[in-house]
Every structure is written in C-alpha cells, then in structure tokens.
Amino acid sequence: MRSLDEAAIWNEGVPGVDVPGYDRTGIRTGIVHIGVGGFHRAHLAMYVDSLLIAGEARDWGICGVGVLPGDSRMRDVLRAQNGLYTLVRKEPDGSLAPRVVGSLLDYLFAPDDPEAVIERIAHADTRIVSLTITEGGYAIDQKTGGFDPEFPGVGDPASAFGLVVEALARRRERGTGPLTIMSCDNMQGNGDAARRVFTGVAQLRDPALGAWVADQVTFPNSMVDRITPATADSDREALAERFGLRDGWPVVCEPFTQWVLEDDFAAGRPDFERVGVQVVDDVVPYEFMKLRLLNATHQALGYLGYLAGYRYVHEVAQDPVFAAFLRGYMDDEATPTLRPVPGIDLDGYKDTLIERFANAGVADTLLRINYGSSDRISIFLLPVVREQLAAGGPVDRAAAVVAGWCRYAEGTDEQGTPIEQQDRLAAELTVLAQRERTEPLTFLRYTPVFGDLAEDERFAGAFRGALESLYTRGAAATVADLA
C-alpha cells in the first residue's frame, strides 16, 4: 500500500495511476484559491496541472486557502500529502481512471494565520485570486442585484472578502499592482458579482481604495462545468483496493469537463487554451446554456426524483419517464430563453446532459444537488420562468419543479421518512411548506426567493395544480403527466 508521498509517487509511480512527471521544485505561486473543495480540485487545479505536465505555467502554481472552521480537515490532509491528491475519473462502465495532481503547492488555513493569507495575496508573484465560495456566498441583494453591506459576515476581516481587500490595500500602498479576481462559482455573471462585492467592501473601508479596485482589478466572468460528487469512504476504499494507493481525500468526477472564460486579466494568465479552456470575449451565451439546461435540470430531477424514492441522479435519469420530463423541460421551457451559443450543437448538448446524468459510475446523490435550494432555484430556474411568462411561453414543468421543492421542503418524503434540509433559509421555508396544504400559495409568497410570482395567475395555478397532484398521487404520477 502506497501513501501519497511525493518522493515515492514521483520516483516510482503507482501501477494504473497517472503521475505527473514534472519537477515541482521552483514552481512559483501565481494563483491563490479560496475555497478548496472537490470542484476546485477537479477543475481549475486539474487544468493548471495539465499545463505543468506540458511544461508550461511554472509561474502559476496554486496556494489553497480555507476560511471556514470546517476547512481544517482539508488543511490536515493536504499538508500530510504535500498538497498532492488523486483525481479519480469515473467512467460509465464503472471503471476508474485515477491521476495524481501536483499543482496545489501549499494550503493556508486563515483561522490559524490570517496574516499569512493576506501576505500571500499581497505578494508580487500572486497575480490571480480565484474563488469557489458557493452561489450563496456572495453578498448580493437578491432584489436589487447590488452589493449588500448587511450580508452576514461581509465586514469580517477574517472573511474571504476581508482578507482579499486587506491584501489589495497593501498592494496599492506598496505599488505591487493590481491582480485578477476570478470567480469559479456556478452562477451567472460570477465575475460581475465578484466585482460588485469586492469593490463594495473596499469602498466601505476606504473610498479611494474602492475606486482603485473598480479601476484596476479585473473580474472575468466564466462558465464552469464538471459534475463532482462528494467523496465517500467507498471512494477511498476503491482507490486503496484497486490501485494500492492511500489518499486521505481523493476527488471523484465525471469524464466531462468544460470551462468557458472571459479574457480579462490585469496581470497575465496561464495559457489555458492549450488545455482545452474556451477563452472568449463574451461568456453570457454559454452561461445561459449551462445554468438553464444543466443546473436547472438538476433541480428538476432532484426534488421530484427524491420524492419518487430515488436517491441518486443516475437512477432518475435512467427512468424513461423522468428522462422524457427532463428533456421536455429543456426543449420547451429552457431552450427558448437561450441566446445563440457559438460553436455549440444544442440538441447534442442536451443529449449529452442526459447521458452524463445517467452515468452510474459517478453515483452523484440527490441530496448533494438539492443542497442550497433557495439559492439554486433562484439562479437556475426562476429566470427561465420569468422570461417564459413575459413571452407567453410554457411554464408547467418549471412550476412542477417548484412544487416539488415545496413538497420536499415539508421535511418528509412520500413514505414519511425525514428529509434533511440543507438550506440557509430552511427554518422559514419548512414552516411555509407545511402551511401550504391548508393555506394555498403561502410558500410561493415568500418574496425573498420568489418575488411577485405568486401574483401571476398562470404560474400560481400551474404550481398549485402540480402540488395537489403531488399531495394526492405522488411524484411519479405527476411527472408522468408532464413527460
């Protein structure tokens, strides 16, 4: 059994495991990434690793940063493994394709030493700060779309915003120059959101600093895509049993990966195009495509599939009735709201989505994709609803998804088994969902999420019709009616 020790891995290798052959000595840290989780390690860190394998990007090694108390576990694992980890690609036939990734050179845990994090970002070698802090982690007012200075923790010097803004202040004072803040979070206009928040926090600290950030720091938008389920103990065991490799926290992912990135960098960037990144002038069409097809469809299968008794994404996608429902949503409701997407065959893309969802090897859980429902529904599905209502288009399937969420938010499935609610608004929404049975539209009148949708008779009627069907006939029959 091999542990993930740098010398052993690099010098001797592991049978069946791809090991990077580059010398990590002398690689400089050019990227500081905040929020090191599975997605970052399956996406940005993987792309940089691919460049290093190709002999490129030796100025672009990554330093990971954790800001949350729970990130201490990632700190311990990565430090014990010299930053190395195994990325395990799960193929549809059940086979595994593991590779060791070496682009993560260091990991700083901000609660241990915030000064070290600030100085690493302020260092002249650092030219990109990248982020995966989740869709709900940005201090954005959901009603106005602007910076929300009252957002919990936004003014905390130890938060991601506080640490980065302090580092930017030092760069400005020292003449080090600006850098790029690159959001890799799964949200439309992620760079624009980052711009509003970081500029807003800097403005609160010092108007002159806020003006400098607004003028000098760049915030490229991007579209990111790779299904990365949570690592399970069975994944660690499979890696040990099949390949004789012990890894404290491997990452599992699907074969598919995509990154569309706006070319807007203040201090240079790696040659991402060389490893398959689409660097474009306008990310928006690709964002709409991914968020409104893949992510909204995840929401469509997540709640209704769980209520129907499924627990994994592939189980839902392999059900012909659910697959027809999902494709109907994509074709009839989501696609009409999209802009032209250069270089993309939309029908082929949608076929690929169903195939990706049906990949049993990935074993992605419905609980994972249902996490943070209020943020995800707001970003992925409701924009489609509003555009279709304005255009007079169909909304029945989207209304059924919202109804499915309401039924799911009651806190029990159709057999009465409790459902763990993992949402920042769970306390309020569970109460409203439980009242919905006797007080119609109570759930839909929660304006922080739904705005005025309860006042739209067509959507409210479709929502209530689907919900009554869920109450009386269950999710499978409700989906069959709309397939």
N, C-alpha and C positions, 0 to 999 in steps of 0.2 A: 504493500500500500504506500503510495507516494503522497506526501503532503504538498501543498502548493508553495514550495520553497524555490526561490528564484534560481539559485545555483543548480539545483537538481533538474529543474524544468528546462533551463536554457542549455545545459551541457549534455544532458542525457535524453531529454524528451520523454514522452509518455505514449506508448502504442495506441493508435486510434484517436489521438488528440492533436489538433493543430497547435503548434507552439511557435510564437513569433521568434524569428532569428536575429532581430536587431539588438544592438548594444544599447541598453538603457542609460549607460554612463554618459554624462554630458548633455542629455536632453534637457532643454530649459523649459520651465513652466510658463507657457504663454496664455493658458486658459485657466481661470478659476471657476469651478462649477459649484453652485449652491443647490443642494437637494439631491444628493447621490442616492438614487434608488435603482430599481430594476430597469426602468425605461432608459435612464441616462446611460447605464452600463451596456444596454443592448443597442443603443443608438449613437449619440454623439461620441462616446468613448470608443465604440466599435469603429466608427468612421476614422477617427484620429489614429487608432491602432492600425487600420488598413493603410493609411498614408505612411506611417512609420515603417511598416513592412516593406512598402515600395521605396524606402529610402528618402522619404520626404518628411516635412513637418517636424524637424528636430528642435524647432523653436516653439513648438505648440503642445508640449506635454500638459497634462491636466493635474491640477490640485483640487481635490474634492473638499467641500465644506459642508458640515452639518450644523444646523442652528437649533434644532429641536431636541429636547431631552432624550427622546427615543432614538436619536441618531447615534447615541453612544455605542450601540451594538455594531453598527456599520464601522465606526471608528476602530473598535477592537478587532473585528475580523480583518479589515483591510491592513491595519498595522501589522497584525500577525503574519499576513501573507505578502508583505512588501508591496501592497497595492494591487497585487495580481488577483484575478478571479477567472472563473471559467464561464464562458458564454455557451450555452447549450441550445442548439437549434433543433427543434422538434419537428420531424417530418411527418406527413400524413400517414405513412405506413408504420409509424411507431418507432422508427429508428432515430438515433440521436447523433448529432454532429457537433461535438464539443471543440472549442478553441479557447486557449488561454489568451487573455487580453492584458497588454502591458502599458497602455497609455496613461493610466492613473498612477501618477508618480508619488503622490502624497495625499494625506487626508488630515484636515484640521477640524477639530470639534470646538465650535465657537464658545460654548459654555465653559470649556476648560481655559481657553486663552483667546478672548476676542481681539486682543491687540495683535496677535499673530495673524489672524484672518485679515484685519484691516491693513497691516503692513504688506501682506502678500498681494492684496489687490492694489495697493498703492505703489508697489514695486514697478520699475520701468519695464521689466520683462513681461508683465501681465498686460495683455492687450485686448482680451475678451473676458467678460464675466458672463457666464451662461447660467440659466436658471431652469429648474423644474420644481416649482413650489406649489403645483396643482392649480386647477382653474379657479378654485375658491380662495387662493392665497393672495390675490391682488386686491389692493384697497380701491376698488372701483364701485362707485354708486350705481346700483343696478337700474335706477330710474333715469339718471342723467347721463350715465356713461362716463362721467368725470371722476377725478380723484376724490376719494372720500377720506378727509382728515380724521374722521371719527372711527374709522375701521379699527377693530380691536388689535392692539399691538403695533400699529403702524408707526407710532412715535417712539417705540422702544429702541434704544441704541443697540441692543443686542439682537434685534430682528435682522432679517436679510436686508431690509431697506436701510435700517440704521447703520449697519456695518458698511454697506457699499457706499452710502452717501458720505460717511466719515472718510472713507478711503478716497473718494472723489475730491473732497475738500483738501486733503493732503496733496493729491496730485496737482490740483490747481495752485496751491500755495508753493509747491516745490518746482513747478514748471515741468513736471513729468509728462504732462499732456493728457488728452482725453483717451478713452477707450470705447469699446463697444459693449453694450449690454444686450445679450442675445437670449431672448426667451425661447425655450424649447417646450413650453407648455401647450397643451392640447386645447387651444382656444382661438377663435377668430380674432385677427388683429393683435396677436400676442405681443408683438413689438410695440404697437401703438399703446397697448395697455401698460406695458412696462415704462414707456416714455412718460405717460401721464402720472404714474405713481412715483417713479424716482425723481422726476422733475418737481412734483408736488411736495415730496418730503424734503428735497433740497431747498425749495422755496420757503418752506416753514422754518427751516434752520437759518437761512440767510438768503435774502432776495438776490444778491449778487451771485451766490453760488447757484441758485436756481436758474438764473439767466445763462450762466456758463454751461450748465448741464444741458439746457434746452438748445443751446447754440453749437456745442462742441461734441457732446456724446451722441453716438448713433444707436438706434434701436431697430434692427432689421426684423421684419415680420417673417414668419416661417410656417410651413405646414409639415408636421411630423407624423409618422405612422409606422408603428410596429406593435403588434399585439404581444404584450409581455406579462403573462400571468404571474401572480405571486409565487415565489419559490416555496415548495413544500418539502417536508422531510424526505418524502419519497424521491424527490429530485436529487437530493444529496446522496441518498442510498443508491440510486441507479448509477450515479457517477462513480461511486466507490466500487460497486459490484461489477459493473461492465468494463470500467477502464482503470480500476485500481488507483483512483485519484481522490484524495480527500480535500474538499473545499468547504470552508465554513459558510459561505453564502454564494453559491453559483447563481447565475441568471438564466432563466429559460425564456425562449422566444419562438415565434413562428419564423418560417423561412423568409417571408415577405418583409421588405423594409423600403421606406420612401422618405425623402427629405427634400422639400422644395424651399429654397432660401433666397430672400431678397439680398441683393448685392449692395449693402450699405454698411461699410466698416470704417471706423475712424482711424484705425492704426494697423491695417492689414489683416489678413486672414489666411488660413491654410488653403491649399489648392483642392478644395472639396470636390470640384468637378471630376478630378481624377479617380475618385472612388464612388462615383455614381450619384452624387448630390446634384439636383437640378437647381442651378443658380440663375435666377430670373429677375426681371425688372418689376414684375407685378405678381405677388403671391395670391392675391384675393381669389381668383377663379379656382385655384387648387384648394384653398381653404374651404370655400363653399362646398366643393365636391366632397371633400373628406368629412367635414363636420356634419353635413346634411345627409350624406349617404352612410358612411361607415358608423360614425358616432351616434347619430340619431337612430340608426337601425339597431345598434347595440341596446339602446334604451327600449326600442320596440320589442326586442326579444327578451330583455332582462326581466321585466316585471311580469309580463304575461306568461313567459316561459316558467318562471318560478312558481307562479300560482297554479300552473298546469301540472306541477310536480317534477319538472326538470331542475337540475342543479348545475349543469354545465352548458356552456354556449354551444358546443358541438351537438349535444342532444337535441336542442331546439332547432338548429339549422338542418339537422338530418331528418326532421319531421316534415314530410312533404307539404302538409297544410300550413305549418308555420313558415316554411320557405316561400310558399306562394304569397302569404300575407306580407312577408318582408319585401319580396320583390314588387308586389303591388304598391306598397308604400313608396319604395324608391322610384318606381316608374311614374306613378300617377300624382304623387304629392310632392316629393322632394325634387325630382329632376326638373320640373317646370320652373323652379325658383333659382336654378343654377345659371351662371354666365357661361359663355363658351370657354372650354378648357383646352388651351393649345396642346396638341400632341397626345391627347387622351381619347381613347375609344370608350365612351361612357357605358355602352352596353357590355363591352368586355370587362370594364372596371367593376360593374355591378355583378357580373358572373363570378369574377374573382373574389368579390367580397363574400358571397355565399359559400364558395369553396373554402375560403380562409376560415370562416366561422365554423364550418363543418369538420375542420381538422381535429380529430380526436386526440392526436398526439399532444396538442397544446394543452388540452384539459383546462381551459380558462373557466373560472367559476362565475356563475351569475351574480353571486354576492359581490365579487370584485367590480364587475361593470355597473352594479347598482349603487356602488359607493358614491356619496356626494350627490344624490339625486337632484336636489334643488338647484345646484349649480349646473349640472349636466343637462337637465331638461331645459333650463333657461337658455343655455348657449347652443345646444344642438337641435332641439326640436321646435321650440316655440317660435323662432324666427321663420321657420317654414310655415307654421300655422298662420302667422300674421300676414305673410305675403300671399298665401293662398286665399285667405279671407278677403284681402283687398282686391284680389284679381277675380274673385268669384269661383275659385277652384275647389277641388275636393279636399276635405279635412277629416273624413270619417275614420281613417286608420290612425291618424295622429291623435284624434280625440280618444280613440280606444286605448292608445298608449298612455295618455294622461289618466284615463280612468283606471287602467291597470296599476299605475303608480299609486293612485288614491287607495285602491283596494289593498295593495301591498303595504302601504303606509299605515293601515289599520294595525299591523303588527302580528298578524297570524295568516297562515296560508289556508287553502281550502279544506285541509284536514284538521285545522285548529292548532297546528304546530306554530310556536312563536317564531317570528322573523326578526332577526337583529337589525335594527335600523341604524345605519351608519351615515348620518347626515347632520350637518351643523344646525339645521332647523328642525330636527326630529321631534323635539319636545312640543313645538307648536303644531307641526303638521300631523303628528299622530292623533292629537286631540281633535283636530279639524276633520281628519279622515274618518274617525269613529263617529263624529256627529253627522257626517254626510248621509248616513242611512235615513235619518229622521229629519234632517234639515238640508234639503237639496241645495247644491251649489256652495255650501259652506267652504269646502276645500278649494274650489275654483275662485272664490272671492278673496283668497289670500294674496293681496296685491303685491307684496314684495317679490313674489315669483311670477304671478300671472297678470299683473297689471289689471286692465279692464276686460279681460277675455270673458269673464262671467256675464258681461253685459251684451256680448254678441250672441244673439238668439240661435244662430245656426251652429256655432261651436258648442255653446252650452247645451243645446238639445242633443247633439251627437255625443257629447260627454256623458250626459245623463242616460241616454239610451244604452250606451256601451256599459255603463256602470250597473244599470239594472240587470243587464244580461249577465254580467259577472256575478252579481249577487244571487241570481236565481238559477243560472245554467252553467256557470263556471267559465274559466278562461279558454279551455279547448273549444267549446262550442261557440264562444264569442268570436274567437279568431277564425273559426271555420266559416262563419257568416260573412267575413270580410276578406277571405282569401281569394 
